[in-house]
Amino acid sequence: MPNVSIDGPKIRDLNIKRQLIKEITDALEKAYKIPRNAYNIVIRENPPENVGVGGVLLADRINK
């Protein structure tokens, strides 16, 4: 069973998450030719104070 992890900022709209999962599943099914019920997708939402980019907290980059 293929597994996909997505790490990113919080997605507040549940419908957008549904669409994201559907579109990723569609792409996986097309690429692997495995039925869609075989895919496990996990969205990990990270607050900006827990993410660093270029040596700087994302929270600090957003607040500038």
Buried (B, 14 or more C-beta within 10 A) or exposed (E): EEEBEBEEEEBEEEEEBEEBBEEBBEEBBEEEEEEEEEBEBEBEEEEBEEBEEEEEBBEEEEEE
